[in-house]
Amino acid sequence: MSYIDVTGKTEEEAIRKALAQLGMDRDDVSVEILERAKSGFLGIGGHDARVRVTYGPEEAPMEEIPLPVKPVKKAEEKCAKKAEKPVKAARPKPVAEEKPIVEEKAAEAPCKEALPVCEDDNAKRIAAFLSGLLAHMDSAAQVKVYETEKGRYKAILEGEKMGALIGRRGETLDAIQQLANYAVNSGVDKRIRIHVDAENYRAKREQSLESLARKVAVKVTKYRRSVTLEPMNAYERHVIHSALQEVAGVTTYSIGSEPNRRVVVAYDRDKR
């Protein structure tokens, strides 16, 4: 991979200058803070920020660091495993002793391990609010609500053109989720948690973040330099922290304030 070192009065200015020079977006590069900006005293002893922006294809595939991932058995995975099991051929029997083959009926039966659609009072309020909100957004998406555990609900948006409801990096979906939690919990004594998803975006985003965390950890341990990631919301920062908490040689912490709070992946000699 190639890189350029750029200076600026602030880290953000240096990054913007590098992106303008390369003609790339923030998602296309990896940024390392080499030196942070220092104002000095009365203009003496200060210096600009210096960043290294890495871009281009990797020269060699990175070795992924094994992470402690708790296996989560989903209903779809169980159904898939059942479908993968080979069906044993029945032994030939005399015509008089032939019986209906039960295995074929069992294979045709649908898997019933998925959560049923919830229709309690909370679920109705969630569905009513989201349906009204989607109508104002000129979206014909349908809402299905499930209770994943006591006091926690998952609302799934289904339909066409879901990309507009998900938004860039899930920003629109996050806004819908935040509005739903605020509106449904307004004026009630017992609060509930509402998780809004569409096209399984949350799980896909989580996998993408975990993959990013592993790649960044490899760079940090190889070059022994800290890497500052793009701004993320609280949940996404939690995914990065969790993915690297047991990885040798790196530590993570957050800097900045919302909505520009970022995760820093730093080299930690004590964890080697």
N, C-alpha and C positions, 0 to 999 in steps of 0.2 A: 504494500500500500504506500501511497505518497502522502506528504504532509507539507504544510507551510506554517511558519511562525509569524504571527501578526501582533502588533502592539496597539493599544488604545488607551484613552483616559480611564475607561472602565472595562471590565471583562465583557460586558454586553456589547460595548462599542467595538472592541477588538473582534468579537465573533461576527458582528454585522459586517465589518470591513472584510473579513476573510470570506464570508459567504458571497459578498458582492464581487470580490476578486475572482472567486471560483465559478460564480454563476450557478450555485447550488442552493438547495433548501437545507434547513436545519436537520431534517431527517436523513439526509444523504451523507452526513459526516459525523465524526466522533471528535469531541472537544476535550482537550486537557488544559487545565489552568497551570501554566508554568510559573507565572508570577502574578500576584494580586496587586492591584493599584494601591499606591501609598501616597498620601497627600503631603506628608512631611510637616515640618514646623516652619511657618512663615515662608513657605515655598522652598525650604532647604531640606534636602534629604529625601524628597519624594521621587517617585518614578511611575511610569505608566504600567498598565497591566500587559502581560504577554501571554498569549494562548497558542497552542499548537492544534491545528485542525487537520485531521487525518481523513483521506478520501480515497476512492478508487477501490478496485477489487483486492481481496486479500491474496497475499503471495502464497500462502499455504493454509490449508484448513486448520482451524483452531481445535485444540483438544478440549472437549467439554468437561467441566469439572462435575463429578457426580454429586448430586444434591440429595439431602434427605427428604424425599417426597412421600407423603403418606398416601397409600393407595386408596382411591375413592371409587367404589363400585357403583356405577350408574345403571339405571334400568336398561338403557340402550346397550351397554356393554354386556350385561347379563343375557339380554335377548340375542346379541350377536354370538356369544359363546355357545348358547344353546343351539343356534342355527348351524354353527361350525361342526358340531359333533356328528360323526358319520353314522348313518342309519344302517344297522346290521341287516344283512340279507336274511330273509326267512328261509329256514330249511325246507326242502320239498317234503310234503306230506301227502298221504293218500287223499283222494278227492273227498271221501266220506268224512275225513277229519278236518277239512279246511275250515278255518274260522276267520272272521273279519280281522284285518290287520289294524291294530289299535294305534301303532306307531304313526301312521299317516295322519290320523285325526289329531294326535297330540302335536304333530309338527305344524298343522294348520292353525292351531289355537293361538291367538295373539297373546303376547306377554302382558300381564296385568299388573306389573310392578310399578308402573308410572303413577305419580300422584294424581288423584282425582281433582277435577275442577272444584274449587271451594266456593260455597254460596252462603257463608255466614254474613252477619251484618257488616263486619269490617271489609270483607271481600266485595260486597255490593257497593259500599261507599268508594272503595278503590276503583272498581270498574266504572262507576258512574262518573267520578272525577276525570279519569283518564279518557273515557269516551267523549266527554264534553270538551276536554282540552284538544284531543285529536281532531274533533269536528272544527274547532276554531283554527286549527292548523291546516284545514282542507285535506286531511288524511282519512282514507277509508279503512285504516287498519282496525282489526278487531282486538279485543282485550280478553285474555284469559287469566284468572287469578288462582294461585295455588297457595296453600299454607304449608310451608316447608318445615316449620316447627312452631311451638306455641309463641304467639306474638310476632312471628316473622312471616311475611307474605312475599310471593314472587309473582309479578305481573308480566306476562309475555305478550308482546305486540306482534300480531301476525297480519300479513298482507303483502301487497306489492310495493315496490319502491321504498323499502325499509331504510335504504342508505340515507335518505333525507331525515329520518327520525333518529338515526344513529349519530350522524354528523361527523365532523373531522375529529378523529381520536375519541369518538364517543361523547363529545361535548354536548350535543343536543340531547342524547339519551341521559346524560348526567343531570342536565337541567330539568328534564321531565321527571326524573326520579326525585330530585330535590323538591320540586313543586308538589309532587304527590305526597311526600312525607310531611311537608308543611301543611298542606290543605286538609288532608285526612286527619292529622293529629291536632288540628286547631280546635280548641274548646272541649277536648276530651280529657278525662282523668287518667286513663291508662293508655300510654303511647304504644304504638306498634311500629315495626320496621318494615319498610316497603322496598323491595329490590325490583327494578324495572330492567327488562332485557328484550332484545330483538335479534333474531337470527343467530342466537347463541354467541353474541358479540362478546359478552363478559368473559366467557371461558377462553375464546380465541385470543382476546387481548391479554389475559393472564398468562397464557402459554407464550405469547410473543414477548412479554416483559421478562419472564423467567429465562427465555433464550438469550435476550439482550443482557441480562444480569450475568449469565455464565460467560458470555463473550467478553464483557467488560472486565470481569474478574481475571480472566486469562491475561488481558493486556496489563492490568494493574500489577499482577504478580511478576509479569515478564519484565516490564520497564520500571517497576517500582515508582510509579507516579500516580497521583490521584486523577480520577476522571469524574467530571461533573455532568450529570445527565440532564435531559430536557425537563422543563417544568412538568410536574405531575400532580394529580389530585391526591388526597390522603390515602385512598384505597390503593392506588397504583404504587405509591411510595411504600406502602405496607407490603405489597407483593415483592418489591425489590429487596427490602430489608429481610423479609422472611426467607427469600431464595438464597441469600448469601450469609445468613447468620452463622451457619456451621462450616462455611468454606474457609479453608486454611489460607492465611496470608492477606486477607482483606477484611476491612471493617467498613460500615456504612453509617452515615449520619445525614441529616437534612439541613439545608441552609436557605435563607431568604424567607419571604412572607408570601401568603396567598395573594393572588393566584399563581405567583411565580416561584413557589417553593420547589427546590430541587433536591435530589439525592446525590451525595458525593460518595463514590466508591474509592476508598483510600487504602494504600499499602499498610499492612500491620505486621511488623516483624515479630511481635509477641505471639501471633497466632500461627507461626510457621511450625 
